[in-house]
Structure formats: structure tokens, C-alpha cells
Amino acid sequence: MIRLGEKFKSPQPPGSVYPVECWFERALRFRPDDSTVRLIYATFLVKDGRVPDATKQLEIATVRAADNAFTQYNAGMIYFDMKNYDAALVQAHKAYGLGFPQLDLRDKLQSVGKWNEPAELPTESPEKPAK
């Protein structure tokens, strides 16, 4: 629907009963926990210049899909496209920490000088101080 709207430069493409945005609203009412719909909706909102609304959708998607590396990674890619490099870095660290194999997000962040390795977590508990 997004592409059809873009093709016809119309918020409600010919033949569609509803405007493009209404399809997203309907999908989210049907499956409010569907992170993929929220990611696609965020992309639509960014293209429409509605960055705060897109950010809200990304925040909901990443919270609801906490251990889903695919969602964390793709949210990072959208944040990168929004030039929100700090949020993209957070999402990259989450995705890679969850084992996501593609390094495109890291490479993109490196290309704009915004990549850094995640902080190492201590593997052992620190020694108790002597009394």
C-alpha cells in the first residue's frame, strides 16, 4: 500500500477503500504486538516527515520485541535513516548482542563515525574488599 500510494502520489491510492495510514491503524488494532507492522509504519511515517510519530512506533516495537534480534536490527536501520545515530547505535548493540549476523548497520554507523564497540560486561563478580 505504501508503494502504491507513492506511485500515485496519493494518501489514498486508486482502488483502495482506505487511505494508506488507515491500513496501518487497522493492522495495529488487529495485532497490536506485531513489531513488523510497527517497523513498516515507522518507515512510512519517516517518509511523511513525521519523525516523532515514527520514533514512538519504533520505541513500542523494540520494547515489545525485546529479545528479537531482527526487530532490534531493523529499528536501528530506521533510526540510522532518521539520522538518529545514538538510537541506531543502541539498537545495533542490542541486535548484535542477541546474535544478529548482518553487519550493515555497524558499517553504516562506522561510515559516519558513530560506531563504538559495546562496553564489556564483567564476567566475574568483583572481589570483596578485605576488612
CNS distance restraints for C-alpha pairs under 8 A (distance, minus, plus):
assign (resid   1 and name CA) (resid   5 and name CA) 6.08 0.50 0.50
assign (resid   1 and name CA) (resid  13 and name CA) 7.88 0.50 0.50
assign (resid   1 and name CA) (resid  20 and name CA) 5.96 0.50 0.50
assign (resid   2 and name CA) (resid   6 and name CA) 6.19 0.50 0.50
assign (resid   2 and name CA) (resid  20 and name CA) 6.33 0.50 0.50
assign (resid   2 and name CA) (resid  44 and name CA) 6.97 0.50 0.50
assign (resid   3 and name CA) (resid   7 and name CA) 5.96 0.50 0.50
assign (resid   4 and name CA) (resid   8 and name CA) 6.29 0.50 0.50
assign (resid   4 and name CA) (resid  13 and name CA) 6.20 0.50 0.50
assign (resid   5 and name CA) (resid   9 and name CA) 5.58 0.50 0.50
assign (resid   5 and name CA) (resid  10 and name CA) 4.99 0.50 0.50
assign (resid   5 and name CA) (resid  11 and name CA) 5.68 0.50 0.50
assign (resid   5 and name CA) (resid  12 and name CA) 6.33 0.50 0.50
assign (resid   5 and name CA) (resid  13 and name CA) 5.02 0.50 0.50
assign (resid   5 and name CA) (resid  20 and name CA) 6.85 0.50 0.50
assign (resid   6 and name CA) (resid  10 and name CA) 6.58 0.50 0.50
assign (resid   8 and name CA) (resid  13 and name CA) 6.20 0.50 0.50
assign (resid   8 and name CA) (resid  14 and name CA) 7.81 0.50 0.50
assign (resid   9 and name CA) (resid  13 and name CA) 7.81 0.50 0.50
assign (resid  11 and name CA) (resid  19 and name CA) 5.42 0.50 0.50
assign (resid  11 and name CA) (resid  20 and name CA) 5.83 0.50 0.50
assign (resid  11 and name CA) (resid  21 and name CA) 7.62 0.50 0.50
assign (resid  12 and name CA) (resid  16 and name CA) 6.38 0.50 0.50
assign (resid  12 and name CA) (resid  17 and name CA) 7.88 0.50 0.50
assign (resid  12 and name CA) (resid  18 and name CA) 6.25 0.50 0.50
assign (resid  12 and name CA) (resid  19 and name CA) 4.00 0.50 0.50
assign (resid  12 and name CA) (resid  20 and name CA) 5.83 0.50 0.50
assign (resid  13 and name CA) (resid  19 and name CA) 7.13 0.50 0.50
assign (resid  13 and name CA) (resid  20 and name CA) 7.65 0.50 0.50
assign (resid  18 and name CA) (resid  22 and name CA) 5.92 0.50 0.50
assign (resid  18 and name CA) (resid  23 and name CA) 6.74 0.50 0.50
assign (resid  19 and name CA) (resid  23 and name CA) 6.87 0.50 0.50
assign (resid  20 and name CA) (resid  24 and name CA) 7.01 0.50 0.50
assign (resid  21 and name CA) (resid  25 and name CA) 6.42 0.50 0.50
assign (resid  22 and name CA) (resid  26 and name CA) 6.06 0.50 0.50
assign (resid  23 and name CA) (resid  27 and name CA) 6.12 0.50 0.50
assign (resid  24 and name CA) (resid  28 and name CA) 6.11 0.50 0.50
assign (resid  24 and name CA) (resid  37 and name CA) 7.28 0.50 0.50
assign (resid  24 and name CA) (resid  41 and name CA) 6.44 0.50 0.50
assign (resid  25 and name CA) (resid  29 and name CA) 6.22 0.50 0.50
assign (resid  26 and name CA) (resid  30 and name CA) 6.20 0.50 0.50
assign (resid  27 and name CA) (resid  31 and name CA) 6.03 0.50 0.50
assign (resid  27 and name CA) (resid  32 and name CA) 7.57 0.50 0.50
assign (resid  27 and name CA) (resid  37 and name CA) 7.25 0.50 0.50
assign (resid  28 and name CA) (resid  32 and name CA) 4.52 0.50 0.50
assign (resid  28 and name CA) (resid  33 and name CA) 7.66 0.50 0.50
assign (resid  28 and name CA) (resid  34 and name CA) 7.27 0.50 0.50
assign (resid  28 and name CA) (resid  37 and name CA) 7.19 0.50 0.50
assign (resid  28 and name CA) (resid  38 and name CA) 7.72 0.50 0.50
assign (resid  33 and name CA) (resid  61 and name CA) 7.76 0.50 0.50
assign (resid  33 and name CA) (resid  64 and name CA) 6.68 0.50 0.50
assign (resid  34 and name CA) (resid  38 and name CA) 6.74 0.50 0.50
assign (resid  34 and name CA) (resid  61 and name CA) 7.67 0.50 0.50
assign (resid  35 and name CA) (resid  39 and name CA) 6.21 0.50 0.50
assign (resid  35 and name CA) (resid  60 and name CA) 7.90 0.50 0.50
assign (resid  35 and name CA) (resid  61 and name CA) 4.68 0.50 0.50
assign (resid  35 and name CA) (resid  62 and name CA) 7.47 0.50 0.50
assign (resid  35 and name CA) (resid  64 and name CA) 7.11 0.50 0.50
assign (resid  35 and name CA) (resid  65 and name CA) 6.60 0.50 0.50
assign (resid  35 and name CA) (resid  71 and name CA) 6.91 0.50 0.50
assign (resid  36 and name CA) (resid  40 and name CA) 6.28 0.50 0.50
assign (resid  36 and name CA) (resid  61 and name CA) 7.70 0.50 0.50
assign (resid  36 and name CA) (resid  71 and name CA) 7.16 0.50 0.50
assign (resid  37 and name CA) (resid  41 and name CA) 5.95 0.50 0.50
assign (resid  38 and name CA) (resid  42 and name CA) 5.98 0.50 0.50
assign (resid  38 and name CA) (resid  57 and name CA) 5.56 0.50 0.50
assign (resid  38 and name CA) (resid  58 and name CA) 6.70 0.50 0.50
assign (resid  38 and name CA) (resid  60 and name CA) 7.78 0.50 0.50
assign (resid  38 and name CA) (resid  61 and name CA) 5.97 0.50 0.50
assign (resid  39 and name CA) (resid  43 and name CA) 6.36 0.50 0.50
assign (resid  39 and name CA) (resid  57 and name CA) 7.06 0.50 0.50
assign (resid  39 and name CA) (resid  58 and name CA) 6.31 0.50 0.50
assign (resid  39 and name CA) (resid  61 and name CA) 6.92 0.50 0.50
assign (resid  39 and name CA) (resid  71 and name CA) 7.82 0.50 0.50
assign (resid  39 and name CA) (resid  74 and name CA) 7.45 0.50 0.50
assign (resid  39 and name CA) (resid  75 and name CA) 6.60 0.50 0.50
assign (resid  39 and name CA) (resid  78 and name CA) 7.97 0.50 0.50
assign (resid  40 and name CA) (resid  44 and name CA) 6.33 0.50 0.50
assign (resid  41 and name CA) (resid  45 and name CA) 6.18 0.50 0.50
assign (resid  41 and name CA) (resid  54 and name CA) 7.34 0.50 0.50
assign (resid  41 and name CA) (resid  57 and name CA) 7.34 0.50 0.50
assign (resid  42 and name CA) (resid  46 and name CA) 6.14 0.50 0.50
assign (resid  42 and name CA) (resid  53 and name CA) 7.43 0.50 0.50
assign (resid  42 and name CA) (resid  54 and name CA) 4.24 0.50 0.50
assign (resid  42 and name CA) (resid  55 and name CA) 7.11 0.50 0.50
assign (resid  42 and name CA) (resid  57 and name CA) 5.79 0.50 0.50
assign (resid  42 and name CA) (resid  58 and name CA) 6.44 0.50 0.50
assign (resid  42 and name CA) (resid  78 and name CA) 7.77 0.50 0.50
assign (resid  43 and name CA) (resid  47 and name CA) 6.33 0.50 0.50
assign (resid  43 and name CA) (resid  54 and name CA) 7.06 0.50 0.50
assign (resid  43 and name CA) (resid  78 and name CA) 6.78 0.50 0.50
assign (resid  44 and name CA) (resid  48 and name CA) 6.30 0.50 0.50
assign (resid  44 and name CA) (resid  54 and name CA) 8.00 0.50 0.50
assign (resid  45 and name CA) (resid  49 and name CA) 6.29 0.50 0.50
assign (resid  45 and name CA) (resid  50 and name CA) 5.09 0.50 0.50
assign (resid  45 and name CA) (resid  51 and name CA) 6.56 0.50 0.50
assign (resid  45 and name CA) (resid  53 and name CA) 6.67 0.50 0.50
assign (resid  45 and name CA) (resid  54 and name CA) 5.30 0.50 0.50
assign (resid  46 and name CA) (resid  50 and name CA) 5.43 0.50 0.50
assign (resid  46 and name CA) (resid  51 and name CA) 5.29 0.50 0.50
assign (resid  46 and name CA) (resid  54 and name CA) 5.98 0.50 0.50
assign (resid  46 and name CA) (resid  82 and name CA) 7.16 0.50 0.50
assign (resid  50 and name CA) (resid  54 and name CA) 6.28 0.50 0.50
assign (resid  51 and name CA) (resid  55 and name CA) 6.02 0.50 0.50
assign (resid  51 and name CA) (resid  82 and name CA) 7.47 0.50 0.50
assign (resid  52 and name CA) (resid  56 and name CA) 6.33 0.50 0.50
assign (resid  53 and name CA) (resid  57 and name CA) 6.46 0.50 0.50
assign (resid  54 and name CA) (resid  58 and name CA) 6.24 0.50 0.50
assign (resid  55 and name CA) (resid  59 and name CA) 6.10 0.50 0.50
assign (resid  56 and name CA) (resid  60 and name CA) 6.31 0.50 0.50
assign (resid  57 and name CA) (resid  61 and name CA) 6.13 0.50 0.50
assign (resid  58 and name CA) (resid  62 and name CA) 6.08 0.50 0.50
assign (resid  58 and name CA) (resid  75 and name CA) 6.20 0.50 0.50
assign (resid  59 and name CA) (resid  63 and name CA) 6.20 0.50 0.50
assign (resid  60 and name CA) (resid  64 and name CA) 6.13 0.50 0.50
assign (resid  61 and name CA) (resid  65 and name CA) 6.02 0.50 0.50
assign (resid  61 and name CA) (resid  71 and name CA) 7.41 0.50 0.50
assign (resid  62 and name CA) (resid  66 and name CA) 5.81 0.50 0.50
assign (resid  62 and name CA) (resid  71 and name CA) 6.65 0.50 0.50
assign (resid  62 and name CA) (resid  72 and name CA) 5.95 0.50 0.50
assign (resid  62 and name CA) (resid  75 and name CA) 7.18 0.50 0.50
assign (resid  65 and name CA) (resid  71 and name CA) 6.59 0.50 0.50
assign (resid  65 and name CA) (resid  72 and name CA) 7.55 0.50 0.50
assign (resid  66 and name CA) (resid  72 and name CA) 7.65 0.50 0.50
assign (resid  67 and name CA) (resid  98 and name CA) 6.88 0.50 0.50
assign (resid  68 and name CA) (resid  72 and name CA) 6.39 0.50 0.50
assign (resid  68 and name CA) (resid  95 and name CA) 7.69 0.50 0.50
assign (resid  68 and name CA) (resid  98 and name CA) 7.48 0.50 0.50
assign (resid  69 and name CA) (resid  73 and name CA) 5.97 0.50 0.50
assign (resid  69 and name CA) (resid  94 and name CA) 7.17 0.50 0.50
assign (resid  69 and name CA) (resid  95 and name CA) 4.47 0.50 0.50
assign (resid  69 and name CA) (resid  96 and name CA) 7.28 0.50 0.50
assign (resid  69 and name CA) (resid  98 and name CA) 5.48 0.50 0.50
assign (resid  69 and name CA) (resid  99 and name CA) 6.89 0.50 0.50
assign (resid  69 and name CA) (resid 100 and name CA) 5.59 0.50 0.50
assign (resid  70 and name CA) (resid  74 and name CA) 6.15 0.50 0.50
assign (resid  70 and name CA) (resid  95 and name CA) 6.97 0.50 0.50
assign (resid  70 and name CA) (resid 100 and name CA) 6.89 0.50 0.50
assign (resid  71 and name CA) (resid  75 and name CA) 5.98 0.50 0.50
assign (resid  71 and name CA) (resid  95 and name CA) 7.95 0.50 0.50
assign (resid  72 and name CA) (resid  76 and name CA) 6.26 0.50 0.50
assign (resid  72 and name CA) (resid  91 and name CA) 5.34 0.50 0.50
assign (resid  72 and name CA) (resid  92 and name CA) 7.08 0.50 0.50
assign (resid  72 and name CA) (resid  94 and name CA) 6.42 0.50 0.50
assign (resid  72 and name CA) (resid  95 and name CA) 5.21 0.50 0.50
assign (resid  73 and name CA) (resid  77 and name CA) 6.39 0.50 0.50
assign (resid  73 and name CA) (resid  91 and name CA) 6.03 0.50 0.50
assign (resid  73 and name CA) (resid  92 and name CA) 5.78 0.50 0.50
assign (resid  73 and name CA) (resid  94 and name CA) 7.70 0.50 0.50
assign (resid  73 and name CA) (resid  95 and name CA) 5.11 0.50 0.50
assign (resid  73 and name CA) (resid  96 and name CA) 7.91 0.50 0.50
assign (resid  73 and name CA) (resid 100 and name CA) 7.46 0.50 0.50
assign (resid  73 and name CA) (resid 105 and name CA) 7.48 0.50 0.50
assign (resid  74 and name CA) (resid  78 and name CA) 6.31 0.50 0.50
assign (resid  75 and name CA) (resid  79 and name CA) 6.15 0.50 0.50
assign (resid  75 and name CA) (resid  88 and name CA) 7.39 0.50 0.50
assign (resid  75 and name CA) (resid  91 and name CA) 6.69 0.50 0.50
assign (resid  76 and name CA) (resid  80 and name CA) 6.06 0.50 0.50
assign (resid  76 and name CA) (resid  87 and name CA) 6.87 0.50 0.50
assign (resid  76 and name CA) (resid  88 and name CA) 4.11 0.50 0.50
assign (resid  76 and name CA) (resid  89 and name CA) 6.92 0.50 0.50
assign (resid  76 and name CA) (resid  90 and name CA) 7.57 0.50 0.50
assign (resid  76 and name CA) (resid  91 and name CA) 4.81 0.50 0.50
assign (resid  76 and name CA) (resid  92 and name CA) 5.87 0.50 0.50
assign (resid  76 and name CA) (resid 105 and name CA) 7.13 0.50 0.50
assign (resid  77 and name CA) (resid  81 and name CA) 6.30 0.50 0.50
assign (resid  77 and name CA) (resid  88 and name CA) 6.56 0.50 0.50
assign (resid  77 and name CA) (resid 105 and name CA) 6.19 0.50 0.50
assign (resid  78 and name CA) (resid  82 and name CA) 6.27 0.50 0.50
assign (resid  78 and name CA) (resid  88 and name CA) 7.67 0.50 0.50
assign (resid  79 and name CA) (resid  83 and name CA) 6.29 0.50 0.50
assign (resid  79 and name CA) (resid  84 and name CA) 5.18 0.50 0.50
assign (resid  79 and name CA) (resid  85 and name CA) 6.67 0.50 0.50
assign (resid  79 and name CA) (resid  87 and name CA) 6.22 0.50 0.50
assign (resid  79 and name CA) (resid  88 and name CA) 5.03 0.50 0.50
assign (resid  80 and name CA) (resid  84 and name CA) 5.61 0.50 0.50
assign (resid  80 and name CA) (resid  85 and name CA) 5.50 0.50 0.50
assign (resid  80 and name CA) (resid  87 and name CA) 7.88 0.50 0.50
assign (resid  80 and name CA) (resid  88 and name CA) 5.35 0.50 0.50
assign (resid  80 and name CA) (resid 108 and name CA) 7.97 0.50 0.50
assign (resid  80 and name CA) (resid 109 and name CA) 7.71 0.50 0.50
assign (resid  84 and name CA) (resid  88 and name CA) 6.28 0.50 0.50
assign (resid  85 and name CA) (resid  89 and name CA) 6.03 0.50 0.50
assign (resid  85 and name CA) (resid 109 and name CA) 7.18 0.50 0.50
assign (resid  85 and name CA) (resid 114 and name CA) 6.58 0.50 0.50
assign (resid  86 and name CA) (resid  90 and name CA) 6.43 0.50 0.50
assign (resid  86 and name CA) (resid 114 and name CA) 7.64 0.50 0.50
assign (resid  87 and name CA) (resid  91 and name CA) 6.27 0.50 0.50
assign (resid  88 and name CA) (resid  92 and name CA) 6.06 0.50 0.50
assign (resid  88 and name CA) (resid 109 and name CA) 7.95 0.50 0.50
assign (resid  89 and name CA) (resid  93 and name CA) 6.17 0.50 0.50
assign (resid  89 and name CA) (resid 106 and name CA) 7.99 0.50 0.50
assign (resid  89 and name CA) (resid 109 and name CA) 7.31 0.50 0.50
assign (resid  89 and name CA) (resid 114 and name CA) 7.48 0.50 0.50
assign (resid  89 and name CA) (resid 115 and name CA) 6.70 0.50 0.50
assign (resid  90 and name CA) (resid  94 and name CA) 6.32 0.50 0.50
assign (resid  91 and name CA) (resid  95 and name CA) 6.07 0.50 0.50
assign (resid  92 and name CA) (resid  96 and name CA) 6.00 0.50 0.50
assign (resid  92 and name CA) (resid 105 and name CA) 6.60 0.50 0.50
assign (resid  92 and name CA) (resid 106 and name CA) 6.82 0.50 0.50
assign (resid  93 and name CA) (resid  97 and name CA) 5.82 0.50 0.50
assign (resid  93 and name CA) (resid 117 and name CA) 7.96 0.50 0.50
assign (resid  93 and name CA) (resid 118 and name CA) 6.20 0.50 0.50
assign (resid  94 and name CA) (resid  98 and name CA) 6.22 0.50 0.50
assign (resid  95 and name CA) (resid  99 and name CA) 6.47 0.50 0.50
assign (resid  95 and name CA) (resid 100 and name CA) 5.38 0.50 0.50
assign (resid  96 and name CA) (resid 100 and name CA) 4.87 0.50 0.50
assign (resid  96 and name CA) (resid 101 and name CA) 7.05 0.50 0.50
assign (resid 103 and name CA) (resid 107 and name CA) 6.18 0.50 0.50
assign (resid 104 and name CA) (resid 108 and name CA) 6.07 0.50 0.50
assign (resid 105 and name CA) (resid 109 and name CA) 6.18 0.50 0.50
assign (resid 106 and name CA) (resid 110 and name CA) 6.11 0.50 0.50
assign (resid 106 and name CA) (resid 115 and name CA) 6.51 0.50 0.50
assign (resid 107 and name CA) (resid 111 and name CA) 6.16 0.50 0.50
assign (resid 108 and name CA) (resid 112 and name CA) 6.76 0.50 0.50
assign (resid 109 and name CA) (resid 113 and name CA) 6.23 0.50 0.50
assign (resid 109 and name CA) (resid 114 and name CA) 5.00 0.50 0.50
assign (resid 109 and name CA) (resid 115 and name CA) 4.93 0.50 0.50
assign (resid 110 and name CA) (resid 114 and name CA) 5.72 0.50 0.50
assign (resid 110 and name CA) (resid 115 and name CA) 4.86 0.50 0.50
